[in-house]
Amino acid sequence: MKPDYWDRAKRTLARKDPVMAAIIRSRPKVFLARRGEPFVTLARAIVGQQISVKAAQSVWDKVCLCAGTVTPQSVLASKRGELRACGLSERKVEYIADLAQHFLDGTIQVQRWPDMDDEAIIAELIQVRGIGRWTAEMFLIFNLLRPDVFPVDDLGLQKGIRDAYFRHRRIALKTMVKLGETWRPWRSVATWYLWRSLDPLPVEY
């Protein structure tokens, strides 16, 4: 389902930025989509770290067979050797177990997130082993559908900005940040369209 702010954000970005307007016009029927529960989304992000999308899907499918419905409880009930046999490294097994423990002991409280700002949620998530700022920002965009996240360290976003605005030239991060300020309060939407300018297929997590 399309985020309720999506069409308003598109109109505002297109009115303020002719380059962004052209990107938006070229992709009229696609939009950001959410998939998955918070725990599953974060666990999948850990599984997919530093491996290809195809390999990550294969490992995740095996984890689902091992744990059944993937929940904090089912992950902690699974034997570590069984999870390793799915293709997870020992470190990733530890990371997913730590994530599950944070959900179960109340350190992560999903029900509080609607009342928390983006930085507070990021600060909470990066307490989990294996989750850094980039993973937390992706979660804010793709699972919580937060409208104004700007993952300045994302390589795809950097390339999208270089290609669309600077004729493929390398630029400083501060230049990216300055450009991003012009897209407030819809930087997630601008980021998403810049990703789409590189890869037309919408991403779901």
C-alpha positions in Angstrom: 0.0 0.0 0.0 1.2 3.5 -0.9 2.2 5.7 2.1 -0.4 8.3 2.7 2.1 11.1 2.2 3.5 9.8 -1.1 1.5 11.9 -3.6 1.9 15.1 -1.6 5.6 14.5 -1.4 5.9 13.9 -5.1 4.1 17.1 -5.9 6.2 19.2 -3.5 9.5 17.7 -4.7 8.6 18.1 -8.4 7.6 21.7 -7.9 10.8 22.6 -6.1 13.4 20.6 -8.1 13.2 20.2 -11.9 15.8 17.4 -11.9 13.8 15.4 -9.4 10.6 16.3 -11.3 12.0 14.5 -14.4 12.9 11.4 -12.4 9.4 11.3 -10.8 7.7 11.7 -14.2 9.6 8.9 -15.7 8.3 6.5 -13.0 4.7 7.4 -12.5 3.3 4.1 -11.2 5.8 2.9 -8.6 6.0 3.8 -5.0 7.7 2.7 -1.7 6.1 -0.4 -0.3 6.4 -2.0 3.1 6.7 -5.8 3.8 7.3 -7.8 6.9 7.1 -7.4 10.7 9.9 -5.4 12.4 11.7 -8.4 13.8 11.6 -10.2 10.5 12.8 -7.1 8.6 15.7 -6.6 10.9 16.7 -10.3 11.0 16.6 -10.4 7.2 18.9 -7.3 7.1 21.4 -9.1 9.3 21.3 -12.2 7.2 21.9 -10.2 4.0 24.9 -8.3 5.2 28.0 -8.7 2.9 26.4 -11.3 0.7 24.5 -11.2 -2.6 20.8 -10.8 -2.7 20.4 -14.3 -4.2 22.6 -15.8 -1.5 20.7 -13.9 1.2 17.4 -15.2 0.0 18.7 -18.8 -0.1 20.0 -18.5 3.5 16.8 -16.9 4.7 14.6 -19.6 3.2 16.7 -22.2 5.1 16.3 -20.2 8.3 12.6 -20.2 7.9 12.6 -23.9 7.5 14.7 -24.3 10.6 12.8 -21.9 12.8 9.4 -22.2 11.3 7.6 -18.9 11.7 10.5 -16.5 12.4 9.9 -14.8 15.8 12.2 -13.9 18.6 11.0 -17.0 20.5 11.6 -19.4 17.6 15.1 -18.0 16.9 16.2 -18.4 20.5 14.6 -21.9 20.7 16.6 -23.0 17.6 20.0 -24.6 18.2 23.0 -22.6 17.0 24.4 -25.5 15.1 21.1 -25.7 13.1 21.2 -22.0 12.3 24.9 -22.4 11.2 23.8 -25.2 8.9 21.4 -22.8 7.2 24.5 -20.8 6.0 24.8 -18.3 8.7 28.2 -17.4 10.1 28.8 -17.8 13.8 28.8 -14.0 14.1 25.4 -13.6 12.3 23.9 -16.3 14.6 25.0 -14.2 17.5 23.6 -11.1 16.0 20.2 -12.6 15.3 20.1 -14.1 18.8 21.0 -10.7 20.3 18.2 -9.1 18.2 15.7 -11.6 19.5 16.8 -11.1 23.1 16.3 -7.3 22.7 12.8 -7.8 21.5 11.9 -10.3 24.2 13.4 -8.4 27.2 11.7 -5.1 26.2 14.8 -3.2 25.2 13.2 -2.8 21.8 9.6 -1.8 22.2 7.9 -1.5 18.8 4.8 0.0 20.3 6.7 3.1 21.4 8.1 3.9 18.0 5.1 5.9 16.7 5.9 8.5 19.4 9.6 8.5 18.9 11.6 10.6 16.4 13.9 9.0 13.9 17.2 9.6 15.8 15.7 8.1 18.9 14.8 4.9 17.0 18.2 4.7 15.4 19.8 5.1 18.8 17.7 2.2 20.1 18.4 -0.1 17.2 22.1 0.4 17.0 22.4 -1.1 20.5 21.8 -4.4 18.9 24.9 -6.2 17.7 25.1 -6.3 14.0 22.9 -3.2 13.4 24.6 0.0 12.4 23.2 3.3 11.4 22.7 2.4 7.7 20.7 -0.7 8.6 18.6 1.4 11.0 18.0 4.0 8.4 16.9 1.4 5.8 14.5 0.1 8.5 13.0 3.6 9.0 12.5 4.0 5.3 11.2 0.6 4.3 9.4 -0.7 7.4 8.3 2.3 9.4 7.9 4.4 6.2 9.4 7.5 7.8 9.3 10.3 5.2 12.4 12.3 6.0 15.3 9.9 6.3 18.5 10.8 4.4 21.0 7.9 4.4 24.0 10.0 3.3 26.4 7.0 3.5 24.4 4.8 1.2 26.5 4.2 -2.0 23.4 4.0 -4.2 22.1 7.4 -3.0 25.6 8.9 -3.6 25.7 7.5 -7.1 22.2 8.6 -7.9 23.0 12.2 -6.8 26.3 12.3 -8.7 24.6 11.0 -11.9 21.5 13.2 -11.8 23.0 16.4 -10.5 26.7 16.5 -11.0 27.4 14.8 -14.3 28.9 11.7 -12.6 31.5 13.8 -10.8 32.6 12.8 -7.3 31.3 15.2 -4.7 31.8 15.8 -1.0 29.3 14.5 1.5 28.7 18.0 2.7 27.5 18.9 -0.8 25.1 15.9 -0.7 23.8 17.0 2.7 23.2 20.6 1.4 21.3 19.3 -1.6 19.3 17.0 0.7 18.2 20.0 2.8 16.3 21.3 -0.2 14.1 18.1 -0.1 13.0 18.3 3.5 10.6 17.1 4.8 10.5 14.4 2.1 14.1 13.2 1.9 13.1 9.5 2.1 11.0 10.0 -1.1 13.7 11.8 -2.9 16.2 9.1 -1.9 13.8 6.4 -3.1 13.4 8.0 -6.5 17.2 8.4 -6.9 17.6 4.7 -6.2 14.9 4.0 -8.8 16.9 6.2 -11.3 19.6 3.6 -11.0 17.4 0.5 -10.7 13.9 0.7 -12.0 12.6 -2.2 -9.9 11.1 -1.1 -6.6 12.8 -2.5 -3.5 10.9 -4.2 -0.7 12.1 -5.4 2.7 
